[in-house]
């Protein structure tokens, strides 16, 4: 089994390949079928080596995200959303600006973000007129 890493930027892809090469790990690069590139590292990496590569990849993906957020053409099409379930059982998609969504998902799981957004939506649906310490209606 090999390890595959997805890249959308050639310079970041090349930095990862150089990172692997500097550690004596051969890699292969191929175009992705949709867009970008896949860098493949061989199996047999021990856990410590794999952790080093994961940390480098995460750092490069953070840089990729910053590059993407700085691209006016790309950002104009960016959107993030969370689905919430209202008290009557209907669902709605809530738009969240991508930089805020990124910060949320850095600190919370998808399930936790859903719970937070649903709690906010239910609070808007059933506003509290009075002290917040009062129990909400069921």
N, C-alpha and C positions, 0 to 999 in steps of 0.2 A: 504494500500500500504506500502510495506517495502522498506528499503534502502539496496542496495547490493553493495559490494565492492570486487573487484577482486584482488587476490594476487598470486604471483608466487613463493614466498619465504616463507617457513614455519615460520621462526623466525619473519619476519615482520608481517605475519598473526597473530601470537600469541601476538605480541606487540599491535596490533590493538584491539584484543579481550580483552586483559588486560586493555587497555585504556578505552574501553567501560565499562568493569566491574567496574573499579575504579570510574566511574561516575554513577554507578547504572543502567546501561543499559545492559540488557541481549542480547546476540547475539547467532546466530547459524552458524555453519561452515559446508560446504559440498564441496566435490570435484567438480571442474568444469568438464563439459563433455569432454573438449579437454585437458586442462592442468591447473594446479594451483588449487586455492581454492576460494570459494565465502564466504564472511562473510556477514550475513544478520542481519540488525538491525531492530527493530520493527518500525511500523509507529507511529505517535503520538509525534514525537520529535518536539519541537518548533523550530522556525527559528534560534535562538541563539545556541541551542544545535546542530542543523544540521550544522551550520557554523563551530563549534568547531570540529566536526567529519570530515568535508570536509578538514579543515586545517591540521589535523593530517594525514589524508589519503594522501593529497598532499605531505606532508613531507616524508611519508613512500615511496611514489612512486618515489620521487627524490632519496631517498636512494636505491631503487630497481634499478633505472636506473644506478646509479654509480656502484652498484654491477655487473650489467649486462655488463657494459662497461669494468669492470676489469676482466671479464671471457674471457680468450683468445679463448676458443672453441666457445663460444656464439658470441663474437665480430667478429670472422672470418666469420660468416654468416650474420652479420648485414649490412644492406644497407638502405639508404634513398634516395628518389628521388622526383623530382618535374617535372610535365609535362609542357612543354612550347609550345606555338603555334607560328610558324614561319610566316613570311609575306606572304608566298604562301598558308597558311592554314594548312600545315602539322604539326603534333605534334611530339615531341621528348621527351623522358625521360632524365632528367639530373640527374646524380648521385651526391649526396652530402654526404660527410663523416658524419656519425651519430652524432658525438659531435657538428658539425657545424649546422646540421639540428635541433638538440635539442635546440641550442641557438636561432636559427631563430624562431622556433615555440613557444619559451618562450615569444617572444616579438611581433610577428606578427601573424595575422590570416592566415589560409591556403590560402585564396584568395590573401592576400597581398604578401605572399611568391611567389605564382604563378605570380603575377604582376611583382615582382622584378626580378625573374628568366627570365620571358619573355622579360623584358626590356633589360636585359644583353644579352640574345640570339639575339635579334633584333639588338643591337649595334654591336655584333660580325658579324652578317650577313651583316650589312651596316655600315662599319667602317667610322669614321669621319677623314678625312685628312685635318686638319686645326683646327681653334679655336673651342672649345666646345660650345661656345655661339651661334654658327650658328644653325639655325633650321634644324632638320633632314629632309631628303626627305620623301615624302609620297607615 
